[in-house]
């Protein structure tokens, strides 16, 4: 029987601004450097691990939700002087994205109206139709870039990559738009797992459709570890875990829930409660609606909820929850803020639960072995 290796986990909570998305080489180089920084930091924590051993160790890299959303910046051709203006970080960063959208609409007006016509007969409001049409405008092209980017990164870093998420219309003619997360395997960079957001939040439910397909799991090669992907708000909902409980997990393996998340606005604020478009789960303490901060509620009702679901099973050797989260502070800037967490129990006999992992000085990168 082939020996199973430990898994190196890298939770890459980085800062992505629109300047990173101005070209494929710039974005790829930035992400490649951050992943290699993580690999270097992880290998340096073990004096007994050689470079060759580190290269061969299975590695899982996780990025925040919506990492692929703003790849449409690469789909809009423009003169050099406009390119230099839109992607100059010294210019007004609040006006730049609005001007970029205006320029894009002017240069792609016909295509935009075709998208509006495609969605005209839906029951959505005009604002929803406009937002849906805008995000659908470059859906196929951004998905093509997304696949190429993370396929190459997976192969070049010899890592399995959970590539955040991207808004994608899919191959059907229904015109539906989903918030999708894809996992790329390390051997040839192909997509090995996909997951869609089942419970879009109030800000996106008017233009993002609910993904109704059953969840899937992926077995990471050369390990005894399976993973399942949750996208942000889905991790708050008990119904999502009921779906996973219907899956037959191998009792001789370990399991990880991977949560890719993005919070809009400030992070350290009072908890506003569940969205009005979903029912509040029965296990939520109503007192917490008045007393909890958003980070406290996030841990209690998302991260810990996922962990407790696995803890209740008696058929797993080990289990855990890995959350990679960013904060969308400006229109197209994913800041390295939020509450990324690694919460694991490596075996049934292990009494200690790992709540924290090493954070690099330069970037908020959490790393550990499982």
Secondary structure in CASP SS format (residue, H / E / C, confidence):
PFRMAT SS
TARGET T0000
AUTHOR 0000-0000-0000
METHOD secondary structure of the structure
MODEL  1
X C 1.00
X C 1.00
X C 1.00
X C 1.00
X C 1.00
X C 1.00
X C 1.00
X E 1.00
X E 1.00
X E 1.00
X E 1.00
X E 1.00
X E 1.00
X C 1.00
X C 1.00
X E 1.00
X C 1.00
X C 1.00
X C 1.00
X H 1.00
X H 1.00
X H 1.00
X C 1.00
X H 1.00
X H 1.00
X H 1.00
X H 1.00
X H 1.00
X H 1.00
X H 1.00
X H 1.00
X H 1.00
X H 1.00
X H 1.00
X H 1.00
X H 1.00
X H 1.00
X H 1.00
X H 1.00
X H 1.00
X H 1.00
X H 1.00
X H 1.00
X H 1.00
X C 1.00
X C 1.00
X C 1.00
X C 1.00
X C 1.00
X C 1.00
X H 1.00
X H 1.00
X H 1.00
X H 1.00
X H 1.00
X H 1.00
X C 1.00
X C 1.00
X E 1.00
X E 1.00
X E 1.00
X E 1.00
X E 1.00
X C 1.00
X C 1.00
X C 1.00
X C 1.00
X C 1.00
X H 1.00
X H 1.00
X H 1.00
X H 1.00
X H 1.00
X H 1.00
X H 1.00
X C 1.00
X C 1.00
X C 1.00
X C 1.00
X H 1.00
X H 1.00
X H 1.00
X H 1.00
X H 1.00
X H 1.00
X H 1.00
X C 1.00
X C 1.00
X C 1.00
X C 1.00
X C 1.00
X C 1.00
X H 1.00
X H 1.00
X H 1.00
X H 1.00
X H 1.00
X H 1.00
X H 1.00
X H 1.00
X H 1.00
X H 1.00
X H 1.00
X H 1.00
X H 1.00
X H 1.00
X H 1.00
X C 1.00
X H 1.00
X H 1.00
X H 1.00
X H 1.00
X H 1.00
X H 1.00
X H 1.00
X H 1.00
X H 1.00
X H 1.00
X H 1.00
X C 1.00
X C 1.00
X C 1.00
X C 1.00
X C 1.00
X C 1.00
X H 1.00
X H 1.00
X H 1.00
X H 1.00
X H 1.00
X H 1.00
X H 1.00
X H 1.00
X H 1.00
X H 1.00
X H 1.00
X C 1.00
X C 1.00
X H 1.00
X H 1.00
X H 1.00
X H 1.00
X H 1.00
X H 1.00
X H 1.00
X H 1.00
X H 1.00
X H 1.00
X H 1.00
X H 1.00
X H 1.00
X H 1.00
X H 1.00
X H 1.00
X H 1.00
X H 1.00
X H 1.00
X C 1.00
X C 1.00
X E 1.00
X E 1.00
X E 1.00
X C 1.00
X C 1.00
X C 1.00
X E 1.00
X E 1.00
X E 1.00
X C 1.00
X C 1.00
X C 1.00
X C 1.00
X C 1.00
X C 1.00
X C 1.00
X C 1.00
X C 1.00
X E 1.00
X E 1.00
X E 1.00
X E 1.00
X E 1.00
X E 1.00
X E 1.00
X C 1.00
X C 1.00
X C 1.00
X C 1.00
X C 1.00
X C 1.00
X E 1.00
X E 1.00
X E 1.00
X E 1.00
X E 1.00
X E 1.00
X C 1.00
X C 1.00
X C 1.00
X C 1.00
X C 1.00
X C 1.00
X C 1.00
X C 1.00
X C 1.00
X C 1.00
X C 1.00
X C 1.00
X C 1.00
X C 1.00
X C 1.00
X C 1.00
X C 1.00
X C 1.00
X C 1.00
X C 1.00
X C 1.00
X E 1.00
X E 1.00
X C 1.00
X C 1.00
X C 1.00
X C 1.00
X C 1.00
X E 1.00
X E 1.00
X E 1.00
X E 1.00
X E 1.00
X E 1.00
X E 1.00
X H 1.00
X H 1.00
X H 1.00
X H 1.00
X H 1.00
X C 1.00
X H 1.00
X H 1.00
X H 1.00
X H 1.00
X H 1.00
X H 1.00
X H 1.00
X H 1.00
X C 1.00
X C 1.00
X C 1.00
X C 1.00
X C 1.00
X C 1.00
X C 1.00
X C 1.00
X E 1.00
X E 1.00
X E 1.00
X E 1.00
X E 1.00
X E 1.00
X E 1.00
X E 1.00
X E 1.00
X E 1.00
X E 1.00
X C 1.00
X C 1.00
X C 1.00
X C 1.00
X C 1.00
X E 1.00
X C 1.00
X C 1.00
X C 1.00
X C 1.00
X C 1.00
X C 1.00
X C 1.00
X C 1.00
X C 1.00
X C 1.00
X C 1.00
X C 1.00
X C 1.00
X C 1.00
X C 1.00
X C 1.00
X C 1.00
X H 1.00
X H 1.00
X H 1.00
X H 1.00
X C 1.00
X E 1.00
X H 1.00
X H 1.00
X H 1.00
X H 1.00
X H 1.00
X H 1.00
X H 1.00
X H 1.00
X H 1.00
X H 1.00
X H 1.00
X H 1.00
X H 1.00
X H 1.00
X H 1.00
X H 1.00
X H 1.00
X H 1.00
X C 1.00
X C 1.00
X C 1.00
X C 1.00
X C 1.00
X C 1.00
X C 1.00
X E 1.00
X E 1.00
X E 1.00
X E 1.00
X E 1.00
X E 1.00
X E 1.00
X E 1.00
X E 1.00
X E 1.00
X E 1.00
X E 1.00
X C 1.00
X C 1.00
X E 1.00
X E 1.00
X E 1.00
X C 1.00
X C 1.00
X C 1.00
X C 1.00
X C 1.00
X E 1.00
X E 1.00
X E 1.00
X E 1.00
X E 1.00
X C 1.00
X C 1.00
X C 1.00
X C 1.00
X C 1.00
X C 1.00
X C 1.00
X C 1.00
X E 1.00
X C 1.00
X C 1.00
X C 1.00
X E 1.00
X E 1.00
X C 1.00
X C 1.00
X C 1.00
X C 1.00
X E 1.00
X E 1.00
X E 1.00
X E 1.00
X E 1.00
X E 1.00
X C 1.00
END
